[in-house]
Amino acid sequence: MLDADPVPRTRADAERLIAEFRPELRADERTRAFRDFVLKAPARSGAEAPVRLLLMQAAVDLMPPFARQMHAVAPPMLPPVVRGATAGVAHVLRWAFSADNYRRPG
């Protein structure tokens, strides 16, 4: 819908596409600045801080090992904990925004 081409339809397609693009990928000053902007942005509140930290760890966990190495980002120390907690947050958000639970005022 956004004119992306090619669009992978399966995990195998996505992995093949990444392998094709990988030689073109670079880490430089611009990408490091963006990495820091995303991963090191301060939380807006104390309540947001732990959820933000969890989501950033989950994002790093999703990176392929070559990308973590390229961007000098360490994998999460406890990936199963990060994955389980992220799944829990996702479950709560799906519940909170489901048609039965989320109603617009008015």
C-alpha angles and dihedrals in degrees: 000000000000094000093254110162127219103022114188114228098190138032089252090054090050093049091048090050092049090050090052094049096039097091088057095052118105137177112217140146092288095050092044090052090051091046090054092044090056103035100036102039110130120248115251093226142011090251091055095048100080094043091047091049090050093050093048090050089049090051091052090047089057093054115101112248092250090056093049089051093046091052096038093240119149118224117248112281093230108027095176090055092047092048094047094047092046090051088052092051090047091051092052092048092049089050094045094051098040118119091254095053108030117068127171114230116251 
